[in-house]
């Protein structure tokens, strides 16, 4: 029975901390958009923008 005097307040403090963390994350905007991050992996961004041209060394300049 004496364990309840310690375990109950600890459990209530943990639950209060979880509720406070949830309220903080909602107010901070962490839960505003739940769909876009999950759908971002499905988009093919490679075709949207062309790749930049890579500078390749000109092999004909070396043959003098």
QUIZI-V272972 format. One line per field, one symbol per residue. psi: psi as a letter, one per 20 degrees, with the letter a starting at -180 (. if undefined). burial: + if it has 24 or more other C-alpha atoms within 12 Angstrom, else -. A space follows every 50 residues. Layout:
psi=???
burial=???
This chain:
psi=hhhhhghghghhggghhgghhggghghijhkgoihghhihhiqnihigpq qqppoppohhhhn.
burial=-------------------------------------------------- --------------
